[in-house]
Amino acid sequence: MREAKRKIQVTGGFTHILSLPIEWIQKIGLKKGDNVHLFLREDNTILVGEEKKRESLDISITVDEKDNIENVYRLVVAYYLAGYDFIRIITPEEGFNKNYKKWLKNTARKLLIGLDVVSESSTEIVFRCFINYEDFPFSNILNTIGDIVETMYEDTTLCLREGNIDLAHEVIQRDSEVNRFCLFAIRQLIEASEYSSVRKKIGVNNTIQIFNYRLIVKNVERIGDHIKNIANSVIQIYDNGKIGKIDYPSQFFDITIDIKKLFIDSLEILFDYRIDEANVNINKTKELIGVIEALKKEILAQEVVFSKKVLFITVLNSLERISNYLADINELIINISIEKQ
């Protein structure tokens, strides 16, 4: 019996009484005279009993050197996202290869915020996650991700204008920072879905918001991936300056400017729940996608050096995907705004 309907009774003029089904009492093990805790949740439901408290989680993973190191790292990431505080990597008596251990430690420290080695021996590495969620509100984390992606986009546009390969390499490296913060944001949201105490600390109201915010994080991450793809195209096509100066179509950089403005506008309204502006942004993305499609057809019909044509179409494809992700983000903003009302 998981659902019951009861009438509220009043005794003494002020005290309201609500009876509980006997099956529930027996299952929980309550008896006359026991104290119970009542919690009024933010969605106006009442929790009777002990609210679930977050406990420290510990996991041990036994590996040997035949196990692919990247597979082991993926396990570390999975347990990190699942909220584990201690992750132990254990190997049989022969111990870790020096390079194996070094790669695993450095990669985890570099890409997983708050994770560090607290103990190690020849046969064991112990990672611990040092995170105080009160220091990392979700809105701050998402704004940080947005700032990094915005600067990546600005620098990539500059790479296209100038053929700056060194700057393109910097953009590609910066994408790992985006991934790092995205993993941290997802860990926050997964824990917030289970513990109301975490929701309070990071400033997220309920599980519906959590679902939508997680999709927004993934969309921003994918935008970063496409910016990285554009930077890669610059490196491949310019080939250390051998291709010479590129004359871009007149609309090309107008499109990049419009997309940048849309990205900034979308993140600015994210926590303000402005439905009208989100709808305006969605309509703008549709117009932009139409302009991009028309420009692609125009370029394909022209007699342009093949390598330049490849660059134009590859970049425009990524800009089109970025526009689609911006439309998705604004649709999610509308969903969050409706739920907030």
C-alpha positions as MATLAB code, in Angstrom:
seq = 'MREAKRKIQVTGGFTHILSLPIEWIQKIGLKKGDNVHLFLREDNTILVGEEKKRESLDISITVDEKDNIENVYRLVVAYYLAGYDFIRIITPEEGFNKNYKKWLKNTARKLLIGLDVVSESSTEIVFRCFINYEDFPFSNILNTIGDIVETMYEDTTLCLREGNIDLAHEVIQRDSEVNRFCLFAIRQLIEASEYSSVRKKIGVNNTIQIFNYRLIVKNVERIGDHIKNIANSVIQIYDNGKIGKIDYPSQFFDITIDIKKLFIDSLEILFDYRIDEANVNINKTKELIGVIEALKKEILAQEVVFSKKVLFITVLNSLERISNYLADINELIINISIEKQ';
ca = [
       0.000    0.000    0.000;
       1.856    3.095   -1.251;
      -0.965    5.641   -1.418;
      -3.742    6.501    1.004;
      -6.403    9.185    1.335;
      -7.201   10.618    4.762;
      -9.287   13.476    6.148;
      -7.655   15.979    8.486;
      -9.355   16.113   11.895;
      -9.212   18.925   14.421;
      -9.068   18.417   18.187;
      -9.142   21.128   20.826;
      -9.816   23.746   18.178;
      -6.179   24.089   17.066;
      -4.449   20.710   16.749;
      -4.839   19.017   13.370;
      -4.558   15.232   13.295;
      -3.870   12.994   10.303;
      -4.106    9.214   10.742;
      -1.625    6.856    9.073;
      -2.518    3.416    7.636;
      -1.719    0.569   10.032;
       0.268   -1.194    7.282;
       2.655    1.759    7.094;
       3.071    1.872   10.864;
       3.886   -1.826   10.981;
       6.296   -1.678    8.057;
       8.236    1.256    9.522;
       8.187   -0.297   13.003;
       6.565    2.592   14.850;
       4.682    2.169   18.093;
       2.697    4.296   20.517;
       4.813    7.046   22.071;
       7.474    7.104   19.300;
       8.573   10.479   17.982;
       8.474   11.153   14.255;
       9.934   14.036   12.278;
       7.839   16.051    9.840;
       9.448   17.898    6.930;
       7.613   20.438    4.777;
       9.276   20.219    1.383;
       9.584   22.977   -1.180;
       6.980   21.293   -3.415;
       4.495   21.464   -0.463;
       4.592   17.730    0.199;
       5.051   16.560    3.782;
       7.678   13.947    4.578;
       7.014   11.847    7.669;
      10.023   10.129    9.216;
      13.705   10.776    8.863;
      14.777   12.815    5.831;
      17.433   10.992    3.847;
      20.837   12.263    4.871;
      23.900   12.171    2.714;
      26.469    9.654    3.886;
      30.062    9.230    2.779;
      30.334    6.698   -0.060;
      33.356    4.453   -0.553;
      34.102    2.097   -3.459;
      37.007   -0.232   -4.263;
      37.901   -1.168   -7.840;
      40.275   -4.085   -8.358;
      42.275   -3.938  -11.591;
      45.386   -5.418  -13.142;
      47.672   -4.030  -15.813;
      45.847   -6.005  -18.505;
      42.864   -3.712  -17.943;
      42.813   -0.808  -20.362;
      43.768    2.288  -18.394;
      41.134    4.430  -20.124;
      38.461    1.910  -19.133;
      39.614    2.203  -15.524;
      39.496    5.988  -15.773;
      35.936    5.816  -17.108;
      34.994    3.817  -14.009;
      36.541    6.524  -11.822;
      34.474    9.151  -13.675;
      31.285    7.088  -13.261;
      31.774    6.749   -9.485;
      32.704   10.426   -9.255;
      29.445   11.382  -10.975;
      27.511    8.997   -8.740;
      28.704   10.971   -5.699;
      31.358    8.662   -4.273;
      33.738   10.373   -1.849;
      36.451    7.683   -1.732;
      37.464    5.752   -4.846;
      40.105    3.065   -4.269;
      41.980    1.532   -7.195;
      43.562   -1.754   -6.098;
      45.916   -3.972   -8.081;
      47.329   -7.449   -7.271;
      50.627   -7.965   -5.478;
      52.900   -7.062   -8.390;
      51.760   -3.448   -8.071;
      51.124   -0.618  -10.514;
      53.328    0.221  -13.424;
      54.861    3.633  -12.757;
      53.506    5.213  -15.952;
      50.085    3.602  -15.454;
      49.778    5.132  -12.003;
      51.088    8.528  -13.114;
      48.652    8.790  -16.031;
      45.657    7.793  -13.897;
      46.484   10.249  -11.104;
      47.231   13.175  -13.402;
      44.169   12.639  -15.595;
      41.791   12.368  -12.639;
      43.234   15.467  -10.964;
      43.106   17.430  -14.208;
      39.569   16.579  -15.290;
      37.610   15.921  -12.079;
      37.104   18.947   -9.833;
      37.713   18.276   -6.148;
      39.260   14.836   -6.675;
      42.768   14.254   -5.344;
      45.008   11.425   -4.158;
      45.002   11.032   -0.375;
      46.869    7.763   -0.143;
      48.924    5.552   -2.411;
      51.163    2.540   -2.306;
      52.560    0.135   -4.850;
      49.215   -1.712   -4.938;
      46.630    0.977   -4.165;
      45.595    4.521   -5.105;
      42.942    6.239   -3.015;
      41.142    9.241   -4.471;
      39.026   11.485   -2.279;
      36.561   14.126   -3.425;
      36.920   17.372   -1.462;
      33.820   19.379   -2.314;
      31.799   21.783   -0.207;
      28.667   22.367   -2.261;
      27.873   25.586   -0.421;
      30.918   27.113   -2.126;
      29.653   26.098   -5.578;
      26.067   27.212   -6.331;
      24.865   25.619   -9.557;
      24.212   29.002  -11.174;
      27.873   29.984  -10.628;
      29.115   26.735  -12.154;
      26.931   27.116  -15.241;
      27.980   30.749  -15.644;
      31.631   29.677  -15.443;
      31.065   27.083  -18.173;
      29.318   29.733  -20.272;
      32.195   32.206  -19.845;
      34.767   29.635  -20.971;
      32.684   28.649  -24.008;
      32.150   32.306  -24.914;
      35.894   33.074  -24.907;
      36.547   29.874  -26.889;
      34.056   31.072  -29.485;
      35.576   34.574  -29.678;
      39.077   33.160  -30.131;
      37.901   30.646  -32.730;
      36.320   33.447  -34.760;
      39.665   35.248  -34.571;
      41.408   32.049  -35.729;
      39.153   31.969  -38.785;
      39.872   35.614  -39.617;
      43.640   35.400  -39.167;
      44.480   31.707  -39.616;
      46.074   31.726  -36.168;
      47.001   28.085  -35.587;
      48.607   28.670  -32.180;
      45.404   30.243  -30.882;
      43.398   27.364  -32.362;
      45.490   24.911  -30.315;
      44.738   26.970  -27.182;
      41.003   26.774  -27.905;
      41.192   22.987  -28.191;
      43.009   22.735  -24.859;
      40.401   24.978  -23.204;
      37.667   22.516  -24.132;
      38.964   20.196  -21.402;
      38.093   22.948  -18.880;
      34.537   22.955  -20.200;
      34.341   19.172  -19.801;
      35.786   19.439  -16.285;
      33.153   21.877  -15.071;
      30.369   20.010  -16.882;
      31.260   16.780  -15.061;
      31.237   18.669  -11.778;
      27.840   20.211  -12.556;
      26.405   16.790  -13.408;
      27.744   15.335  -10.145;
      26.015   18.182   -8.277;
      22.719   17.593  -10.049;
      22.788   13.810   -9.545;
      23.331   14.264   -5.817;
      20.709   17.016   -5.670;
      18.161   14.639   -7.177;
      18.635   12.354   -4.161;
      19.265   14.737   -1.278;
      17.216   17.839   -0.505;
      20.125   19.153    1.585;
      22.284   19.277   -1.565;
      19.476   21.000   -3.492;
      19.436   23.763   -0.877;
      23.212   24.173   -0.985;
      23.457   24.518   -4.764;
      20.259   26.555   -5.186;
      18.105   24.101   -7.171;
      14.474   23.732   -6.154;
      13.296   20.306   -7.272;
      13.892   17.245   -9.428;
      12.092   18.716  -12.469;
      14.552   21.602  -12.508;
      17.417   19.137  -12.087;
      16.370   17.214  -15.205;
      16.154   20.384  -17.323;
      19.401   21.844  -15.971;
      21.250   18.636  -16.757;
      20.087   18.844  -20.381;
      21.209   22.487  -20.527;
      24.681   21.519  -19.246;
      24.965   18.845  -21.955;
      23.875   21.297  -24.661;
      26.459   23.892  -23.569;
      29.089   21.140  -23.504;
      28.171   20.159  -27.077;
      28.471   23.775  -28.181;
      32.015   23.691  -26.771;
      32.676   20.498  -28.758;
      31.635   22.177  -32.022;
      33.792   25.214  -31.275;
      36.682   22.793  -30.796;
      35.794   21.171  -34.145;
      36.026   24.579  -35.852;
      39.442   25.176  -34.263;
      40.565   21.758  -35.516;
      39.402   22.688  -39.013;
      41.492   25.860  -38.894;
      44.580   23.820  -38.003;
      43.966   21.204  -40.709;
      43.024   23.578  -43.529;
      45.551   26.356  -42.973;
      48.313   23.739  -42.691;
      50.830   26.066  -41.057;
      50.027   28.968  -43.371;
      50.378   27.132  -46.715;
      46.825   27.831  -47.828;
      47.232   31.597  -47.899;
      44.624   34.262  -47.169;
      40.979   33.193  -47.249;
      38.271   35.508  -48.546;
      35.159   34.553  -46.624;
      31.651   35.114  -48.009;
      30.234   38.478  -46.911;
      27.623   36.884  -44.616;
      30.069   34.559  -42.890;
      31.148   36.700  -39.962;
      27.711   38.288  -39.621;
      26.496   34.777  -38.769;
      29.245   34.246  -36.181;
      28.381   37.575  -34.522;
      24.663   36.737  -34.392;
      25.366   33.331  -32.847;
      27.602   34.834  -30.185;
      24.871   37.326  -29.226;
      22.292   34.534  -29.076;
      24.536   32.469  -26.823;
      25.065   35.382  -24.414;
      21.351   36.285  -24.419;
      20.333   32.678  -23.749;
      22.536   32.304  -20.679;
      21.540   35.738  -19.357;
      17.838   34.789  -19.166;
      18.446   31.269  -17.861;
      17.858   32.043  -14.193;
      15.392   34.902  -14.778;
      12.625   32.696  -16.258;
      11.841   35.097  -19.135;
       9.599   33.081  -21.443;
       9.016   35.862  -23.987;
      12.732   36.369  -24.551;
      13.309   32.616  -24.818;
      10.693   32.467  -27.588;
      12.388   35.385  -29.361;
      15.706   33.525  -29.176;
      14.158   30.349  -30.624;
      12.764   32.303  -33.573;
      16.178   33.902  -34.139;
      17.861   30.489  -34.220;
      15.395   29.335  -36.892;
      16.208   32.413  -38.987;
      19.930   31.831  -38.535;
      19.682   28.183  -39.565;
      17.858   29.305  -42.725;
      20.641   31.795  -43.532;
      23.317   29.127  -42.916;
      21.556   26.592  -45.165;
      21.258   29.154  -47.959;
      24.949   30.091  -47.647;
      26.009   26.426  -47.781;
      24.101   25.941  -51.043;
      25.674   29.094  -52.461;
      29.210   27.944  -51.569;
      28.656   24.444  -52.981;
      27.540   25.984  -56.285;
      30.604   28.242  -56.551;
      33.964   27.386  -58.086;
      36.085   27.658  -54.953;
      39.378   25.925  -54.154;
      38.369   22.551  -52.701;
      40.240   22.961  -49.396;
      38.568   26.330  -48.825;
      35.156   24.908  -49.683;
      35.730   22.125  -47.129;
      36.581   24.731  -44.480;
      33.496   26.826  -45.227;
      31.067   23.894  -45.175;
      32.639   22.272  -42.093;
      32.485   25.503  -40.116;
      28.941   26.279  -41.262;
      27.807   22.783  -40.261;
      29.179   23.365  -36.759;
      27.551   26.813  -36.585;
      24.249   25.233  -37.586;
      24.570   22.614  -34.838;
      25.408   25.348  -32.305;
      22.246   27.211  -33.380;
      20.191   24.061  -32.846;
      21.644   23.599  -29.366;
      20.790   27.232  -28.537;
      17.195   26.576  -29.606;
      17.133   23.521  -27.316;
      18.503   25.566  -24.397;
      15.783   28.185  -24.820;
      13.085   25.512  -24.965;
      14.424   24.147  -21.680;
      14.374   27.678  -20.218;
      10.660   27.819  -21.071;
      10.103   24.437  -19.387;
      11.857   25.625  -16.224;
       9.942   28.906  -16.268;
       6.566   27.168  -16.564;
       7.412   24.854  -13.662;
       8.525   27.835  -11.592;
       5.161   29.607  -11.919;
];
